[in-house]
Amino acid sequence: MDNQTTLNKLSEKVSYILQEYHALKGENEMMRNEIVTLKADCELKKQEIEKLHEENAKKDIEIEEIVNKIESILG
Protein backbone atom coordinates (compact mmCIF):
# COMPACT_ATOMS: atom_id res chain seq x y z
CA MET A 1 0.00 0.00 0.00
CA ASP A 2 2.83 2.37 0.86
CA ASN A 3 4.41 1.60 -2.50
CA GLN A 4 1.27 2.66 -4.33
CA THR A 5 1.16 5.95 -2.44
CA THR A 6 4.79 6.65 -3.28
CA LEU A 7 4.11 5.76 -6.89
CA ASN A 8 1.11 8.12 -6.95
CA LYS A 9 3.18 10.94 -5.47
CA LEU A 10 5.90 10.36 -8.02
CA SER A 11 3.34 10.27 -10.81
CA GLU A 12 1.84 13.57 -9.65
CA LYS A 13 5.26 15.19 -9.48
CA VAL A 14 6.15 13.96 -12.96
CA SER A 15 2.83 15.27 -14.29
CA TYR A 16 3.46 18.63 -12.64
CA ILE A 17 6.96 18.81 -14.13
CA LEU A 18 5.58 17.98 -17.57
CA GLN A 19 2.94 20.69 -17.26
CA GLU A 20 5.58 23.22 -16.24
CA TYR A 21 7.80 22.08 -19.11
CA HIS A 22 5.04 22.57 -21.68
CA ALA A 23 4.10 25.95 -20.22
CA LEU A 24 7.71 27.13 -20.32
CA LYS A 25 8.15 25.74 -23.82
CA GLY A 26 5.15 27.77 -24.99
CA GLU A 27 6.42 30.89 -23.25
CA ASN A 28 9.85 30.37 -24.82
CA GLU A 29 8.29 30.12 -28.29
CA MET A 30 6.31 33.32 -27.73
CA MET A 31 9.50 35.11 -26.66
CA ARG A 32 11.34 33.84 -29.73
CA ASN A 33 8.57 35.15 -31.95
CA GLU A 34 8.68 38.49 -30.17
CA ILE A 35 12.46 38.66 -30.65
CA VAL A 36 12.06 37.99 -34.38
CA THR A 37 9.45 40.75 -34.59
CA LEU A 38 11.61 43.19 -32.63
CA LYS A 39 14.65 42.43 -34.79
CA ALA A 40 12.59 43.10 -37.92
CA ASP A 41 11.32 46.38 -36.46
CA CYS A 42 14.87 47.35 -35.52
CA GLU A 43 16.09 46.66 -39.04
CA LEU A 44 13.33 48.83 -40.52
CA LYS A 45 14.25 51.64 -38.14
CA LYS A 46 17.92 51.33 -39.04
CA GLN A 47 17.02 51.62 -42.72
CA GLU A 48 14.85 54.65 -42.04
CA ILE A 49 17.64 56.30 -40.03
CA GLU A 50 20.11 55.66 -42.85
CA LYS A 51 17.68 57.18 -45.35
CA LEU A 52 17.27 60.25 -43.13
CA HIS A 53 21.05 60.61 -42.80
CA GLU A 54 21.36 60.53 -46.58
CA GLU A 55 18.60 63.13 -46.94
CA ASN A 56 20.34 65.35 -44.37
CA ALA A 57 23.61 65.06 -46.28
CA LYS A 58 21.84 66.08 -49.50
CA LYS A 59 20.20 69.04 -47.75
CA ASP A 60 23.59 70.10 -46.35
CA ILE A 61 25.02 70.05 -49.87
CA GLU A 62 22.07 72.09 -51.15
CA ILE A 63 22.53 74.63 -48.35
CA GLU A 64 26.23 74.87 -49.11
CA GLU A 65 25.47 75.46 -52.81
CA ILE A 66 22.95 78.18 -51.95
CA VAL A 67 25.43 79.88 -49.61
CA ASN A 68 28.10 79.76 -52.33
CA LYS A 69 25.73 81.31 -54.87
CA ILE A 70 24.77 84.07 -52.45
CA GLU A 71 28.43 84.77 -51.67
CA SER A 72 29.30 84.88 -55.38
CA ILE A 73 26.43 87.30 -56.04
CA LEU A 74 27.44 89.55 -53.15
CA GLY A 75 30.99 89.50 -54.35
C-alpha positions as a printed NumPy array, in Angstrom:
array([[  0.   ,   0.   ,   0.   ],
       [  2.832,   2.369,   0.863],
       [  4.412,   1.595,  -2.502],
       [  1.273,   2.659,  -4.334],
       [  1.159,   5.955,  -2.437],
       [  4.791,   6.645,  -3.283],
       [  4.11 ,   5.763,  -6.891],
       [  1.106,   8.123,  -6.946],
       [  3.179,  10.944,  -5.469],
       [  5.901,  10.355,  -8.023],
       [  3.344,  10.266, -10.806],
       [  1.84 ,  13.568,  -9.649],
       [  5.258,  15.195,  -9.476],
       [  6.155,  13.961, -12.957],
       [  2.83 ,  15.266, -14.286],
       [  3.459,  18.631, -12.641],
       [  6.961,  18.814, -14.126],
       [  5.578,  17.982, -17.573],
       [  2.936,  20.69 , -17.257],
       [  5.578,  23.216, -16.244],
       [  7.803,  22.083, -19.115],
       [  5.038,  22.569, -21.684],
       [  4.103,  25.947, -20.215],
       [  7.713,  27.133, -20.325],
       [  8.146,  25.735, -23.815],
       [  5.149,  27.77 , -24.993],
       [  6.423,  30.893, -23.248],
       [  9.845,  30.37 , -24.824],
       [  8.286,  30.115, -28.29 ],
       [  6.309,  33.323, -27.726],
       [  9.498,  35.106, -26.664],
       [ 11.341,  33.839, -29.726],
       [  8.565,  35.155, -31.948],
       [  8.681,  38.493, -30.17 ],
       [ 12.461,  38.655, -30.648],
       [ 12.059,  37.994, -34.376],
       [  9.451,  40.753, -34.591],
       [ 11.611,  43.185, -32.628],
       [ 14.645,  42.435, -34.789],
       [ 12.593,  43.097, -37.923],
       [ 11.321,  46.38 , -36.455],
       [ 14.865,  47.346, -35.519],
       [ 16.092,  46.662, -39.042],
       [ 13.326,  48.831, -40.515],
       [ 14.245,  51.639, -38.145],
       [ 17.917,  51.335, -39.042],
       [ 17.022,  51.619, -42.718],
       [ 14.845,  54.654, -42.039],
       [ 17.638,  56.3  , -40.028],
       [ 20.108,  55.656, -42.849],
       [ 17.676,  57.177, -45.345],
       [ 17.27 ,  60.252, -43.13 ],
       [ 21.046,  60.612, -42.802],
       [ 21.357,  60.53 , -46.578],
       [ 18.605,  63.126, -46.942],
       [ 20.339,  65.35 , -44.374],
       [ 23.61 ,  65.056, -46.279],
       [ 21.839,  66.078, -49.499],
       [ 20.202,  69.037, -47.745],
       [ 23.589,  70.099, -46.355],
       [ 25.019,  70.051, -49.873],
       [ 22.07 ,  72.088, -51.146],
       [ 22.526,  74.63 , -48.352],
       [ 26.234,  74.87 , -49.111],
       [ 25.474,  75.463, -52.81 ],
       [ 22.95 ,  78.184, -51.948],
       [ 25.427,  79.876, -49.611],
       [ 28.102,  79.756, -52.332],
       [ 25.73 ,  81.313, -54.868],
       [ 24.769,  84.07 , -52.45 ],
       [ 28.429,  84.766, -51.67 ],
       [ 29.296,  84.884, -55.38 ],
       [ 26.431,  87.296, -56.043],
       [ 27.438,  89.548, -53.147],
       [ 30.99 ,  89.501, -54.354]])
